[in-house]
């Protein structure tokens, strides 16, 4: 996997910036494709969700790129193809949980979702554990029919030493289609995080909102690429992207590469990035109200993550994510 060209920026910038593709440090370890072993996965499918007999393949490459897609399609140890019938509203989420441990250090999965016209579905994917020298990788593909609504929630809880690469790509090929990406990350220790998010607009009156918030501590190293691509035919297309990064350590490294491509004249695209340390004035205000510095920091981190966490449809999982962020913050403070 280290040779795969992952998370390429659609239009490269200066090589010296080091953001054109994922570094080798973010790649999966070199494990033979036939030696991944059995994955530890549990899943729950609510009423209204069926398992399709055959996977569907009418997809362009994912945000991580064609080479990664091919690798996973050829080597996946877990495969699911789901379908939701026309006009079927599924209330409970479809839940997929992967746990890495000593007996199951690896998991490669492919999930395909075919949501027919007028249907709605929420899919939750969770990866847990901290198996030494283990790896988890997944390819999730969603096809949403006319007036269908699909919500995908992905949570990675692999510990502070995980090397994480992820990519998302949305094809807005139908008039008035919308895409909403709300992501948060917490990089601590020696974590490597590499993200590549792309929204491609090819139809009229499309809308994308891509917003990310993150915290970096220790020697964490993060790259985020965010691309809004307005192609010919995307008249009156609108795209907004932003990132807000909070640095807790001078040793942490942050790189952000926002990109807007315009192949159509009548479009609106905006991007913004904010990088900084804790607001000392806010910190002072909270401490003057009786909070300790540690409590004030935690409250400010919670506020940063809250909009995304509140979109998780399972209360227990919301609490688990908050607790994981709190532990990482405590660990970072104990090493200051």
C-alpha positions in Angstrom: 0.0 0.0 0.0 2.9 2.4 0.5 3.3 2.7 -3.2 -0.2 3.8 -3.8 -0.7 7.4 -4.9 -3.3 8.4 -2.3 -5.2 11.6 -1.7 -3.9 13.5 -4.7 -4.8 17.1 -5.0 -6.9 17.4 -8.2 -4.7 20.2 -9.5 -1.2 20.0 -8.0 0.6 23.0 -6.4 4.3 23.5 -5.7 5.9 20.2 -4.7 7.8 22.1 -2.0 4.5 22.5 -0.1 4.3 18.7 0.4 0.5 18.6 -0.1 0.1 17.1 -3.6 -0.5 13.6 -2.2 -0.4 11.7 1.0 3.0 11.1 2.5 4.2 7.5 2.9 3.8 7.9 6.7 0.0 7.9 6.2 -0.2 4.7 4.2 -1.2 1.3 5.3 1.6 -1.0 6.5 3.0 -3.5 4.1 0.8 -6.6 4.8 0.4 -9.2 2.1 -3.1 -9.0 0.5 -3.8 -12.7 1.3 -2.7 -12.4 5.0 -5.1 -9.8 6.5 -6.9 -12.4 8.6 -10.4 -12.4 9.8 -12.0 -9.0 10.7 -13.9 -8.4 14.0 -17.0 -6.7 12.7 -20.5 -6.4 14.1 -23.4 -4.9 12.2 -27.1 -4.1 12.6 -29.5 -3.6 9.7 -32.8 -2.0 10.7 -36.1 -2.8 9.0 -36.4 -1.3 5.6 -32.7 -2.0 4.7 -32.0 -5.0 2.5 -28.8 -6.6 1.4 -28.4 -6.6 -2.3 -27.3 -9.7 -4.1 -24.7 -7.9 -6.2 -22.5 -4.9 -5.6 -22.8 -2.0 -8.0 -19.8 -0.5 -9.8 -21.0 2.6 -11.6 -18.7 4.9 -9.7 -15.9 7.3 -10.4 -12.9 7.2 -8.1 -13.2 8.0 -4.4 -11.5 10.9 -2.7 -8.5 8.6 -2.0 -8.0 7.7 -5.6 -8.5 4.9 -8.1 -5.5 2.9 -6.9 -6.7 2.7 -3.3 -10.2 1.8 -4.5 -8.9 -1.0 -6.7 -6.8 -2.3 -3.9 -9.7 -2.4 -1.5 -12.1 -3.9 -4.0 -9.6 -6.7 -4.7 -8.5 -7.4 -1.1 -11.5 -6.6 1.1 -12.2 -9.2 3.8 -15.7 -7.8 4.6 -18.3 -6.8 1.9 -21.8 -5.5 2.3 -24.1 -4.1 -0.4 -27.3 -2.5 0.9 -30.4 -1.3 -0.8 -33.4 0.9 0.4 -36.5 0.7 -1.7 -38.2 3.7 -3.3 -39.9 6.1 -0.9 -38.8 4.0 2.1 -37.9 6.1 5.2 -35.6 4.2 7.5 -35.7 5.7 11.0 -33.0 3.6 12.8 -29.4 3.8 11.6 -27.6 0.9 9.9 -24.6 0.3 12.3 -21.2 -1.2 11.4 -18.6 -1.6 14.1 -15.1 -2.8 13.6 -12.8 -3.6 16.5 -9.0 -4.1 16.1 -7.4 -6.3 18.8 -4.5 -8.8 19.1 -6.6 -11.6 17.5 -8.1 -9.3 14.8 -5.5 -6.6 14.0 -6.7 -5.9 10.5 -10.0 -5.1 8.7 -10.5 -4.3 5.0 -14.1 -3.6 4.1 -16.2 -2.4 1.2 -19.7 -1.0 1.8 -22.1 0.0 -1.0 -25.4 1.7 -0.5 -28.1 2.1 -3.1 -30.8 4.5 -1.9 -33.7 4.6 -4.3 -35.7 7.7 -5.2 -37.4 9.3 -2.2 -35.8 7.0 0.4 -33.8 8.0 3.5 -31.2 6.2 5.5 -28.5 6.8 8.1 -25.3 4.7 8.1 -22.9 4.7 11.0 -19.4 3.2 10.7 -17.2 2.9 13.8 -13.6 1.7 14.0 -12.2 1.1 17.5 -9.0 -0.4 19.0 -5.3 0.2 19.0 -3.8 -3.0 17.8 -0.1 -2.8 17.3 1.0 -2.9 13.7 -2.7 -3.4 12.7 -4.6 -1.6 9.9 -8.2 -0.8 9.1 -9.3 0.4 5.7 -12.8 0.9 4.1 -14.3 2.0 0.9 -17.9 3.3 1.2 -19.9 4.1 -1.9 -23.3 5.7 -1.9 -25.7 6.2 -4.8 -28.6 8.4 -3.9 -31.7 8.5 -6.2 -33.9 11.5 -6.9 -35.0 13.2 -3.6 -33.2 10.5 -1.6 -31.4 11.5 1.6 -28.4 9.5 2.9 -26.5 10.5 6.1 -23.1 8.8 6.6 -21.5 9.0 10.0 -17.9 7.7 10.3 -16.1 7.6 13.6 -12.4 6.5 14.0 -11.3 5.7 17.6 -7.9 4.1 17.0 -5.9 5.8 19.6 -3.3 8.6 19.6 -0.6 6.7 17.7 -2.8 6.0 14.6 -1.8 6.9 11.1 -4.9 8.1 9.4 -5.7 8.8 5.8 -9.2 9.4 4.5 -10.8 10.9 1.4 -14.4 11.8 0.5 -15.7 12.6 -3.0 -19.2 13.8 -3.9 -20.6 13.9 -7.4 -23.4 16.4 -7.6 -24.8 15.3 -11.0 -28.5 16.1 -10.5 -30.1 19.5 -10.4 -30.6 20.9 -6.9 -28.5 18.1 -5.3 -26.8 18.9 -2.0 -23.7 17.7 -0.1 -22.9 18.5 3.5 -19.6 17.5 5.0 -19.0 18.2 8.7 -15.8 16.8 10.1 -13.7 17.0 13.3 -10.3 15.5 14.2 -8.0 15.4 17.2 -4.4 14.7 16.4 -2.2 14.0 19.3 1.1 12.3 20.1 2.9 11.4 16.9 -0.4 11.0 14.9 -0.3 11.5 11.1 -3.6 12.7 9.6 -4.1 13.1 5.8 -7.5 14.2 4.4 -8.7 14.8 0.8 -12.2 16.1 0.4 -13.7 16.8 -3.1 -17.0 18.0 -4.3 -17.7 17.9 -8.0 -20.6 20.0 -9.4 -21.8 19.1 -12.9 -25.5 20.1 -12.6 -27.5 23.3 -12.1 -28.3 24.7 -8.7 -26.2 22.4 -6.7 -24.9 23.2 -3.1 -22.0 21.9 -1.0 -21.0 22.8 2.5 -17.7 21.4 3.6 -16.6 22.4 7.1 -13.9 20.9 9.3 -12.6 21.7 12.8 -9.6 20.2 14.4 -7.2 20.1 17.4 -3.5 19.3 17.1 -1.3 18.5 20.1 2.1 16.9 20.6 4.0 16.2 17.3 0.8 15.5 15.3 1.2 16.2 11.6 -2.0 16.9 9.5 -2.8 17.8 5.9 -6.2 18.7 4.7 -7.1 19.2 1.0 -10.5 20.6 0.3 -11.6 21.0 -3.4 -14.8 22.4 -4.8 -14.9 21.7 -8.6 -17.5 23.6 -10.6 -17.5 22.0 -14.0 -19.3 23.0 -17.2 -23.1 22.9 -16.7 -23.0 23.7 -13.0 -24.7 27.0 -13.4 -25.8 28.7 -10.1 -23.7 26.2 -8.2 -22.7 27.2 -4.7 -19.9 25.8 -2.6 -18.5 26.8 0.7 -15.5 25.2 2.6 -13.7 26.1 5.8 -11.3 24.8 8.4 -10.7 25.9 11.9 -7.6 24.5 13.6 -6.6 24.8 17.2 -2.9 24.3 18.0 -2.0 23.2 21.5 1.6 22.5 20.8 4.4 24.4 18.9 5.7 21.0 17.7 2.4 20.2 15.9 2.4 20.7 12.1 -0.6 21.8 10.2 -1.0 22.2 6.4 -4.3 23.2 4.7 -4.8 23.3 0.9 -8.2 24.8 -0.1 -8.9 24.8 -3.8 -11.8 26.1 -5.9 -11.9 25.1 -9.6 -14.2 27.0 -12.0 -15.2 25.6 -15.4 -18.5 27.5 -15.3 -19.1 31.2 -15.0 -22.3 31.6 -12.9 -21.1 30.0 -9.7 -20.3 31.0 -6.1 -17.3 29.5 -4.3 -15.8 30.5 -0.9 -13.1 29.0 1.2 -11.6 30.1 4.6 -9.1 28.7 7.0 -8.4 29.7 10.6 -5.3 28.5 12.5 -4.4 29.6 16.0 -4.0 28.9 19.7 -6.6 29.1 22.5 -8.1 32.5 22.8 -6.5 33.8 26.0 -9.3 36.3 26.6 -11.9 33.5 26.5 -9.7 31.3 28.7 -9.4 34.1 31.2 -13.2 34.7 31.2 -13.9 31.1 31.9 -11.3 30.9 34.7 -12.8 34.0 36.3 -16.1 32.1 36.5 -14.5 29.4 38.7 -13.2 26.9 36.1 -9.7 25.5 36.3 -7.5 26.0 33.2 -8.0 22.3 32.3 -11.8 22.6 32.6 -11.8 25.7 30.5 -9.7 24.1 27.8 -12.0 21.1 27.7 -15.1 23.3 27.5 -13.6 25.2 24.5 -12.6 21.9 22.7 -16.1 20.5 23.4 -17.6 23.7 21.8 -15.5 23.3 18.8 -16.5 19.7 18.2 -20.1 19.9 19.3 -21.8 20.8 15.9 -20.4 17.6 14.3 -20.8 15.3 17.3 -24.4 16.3 17.7 -25.1 14.9 14.3 -24.2 11.4 15.5 -27.6 9.6 15.8 -26.5 7.5 18.8 -26.2 9.1 22.2 -23.8 6.5 23.6 -21.5 7.0 20.6 -21.6 10.8 21.1 -20.5 10.3 24.7 -17.7 7.9 23.6 -16.3 10.5 21.1 -16.4 13.2 23.7 -14.6 11.0 26.2 -12.0 10.1 23.7 -11.3 13.7 22.9 -11.1 14.5 26.7 -8.6 11.7 27.2 -6.4 13.0 24.4 -6.6 16.5 25.8 -5.7 15.2 29.3 -2.8 13.2 27.9 -1.5 16.3 26.0 -1.7 18.5 29.1 0.1 15.9 31.2 3.1 16.0 28.8 3.3 19.8 28.8 
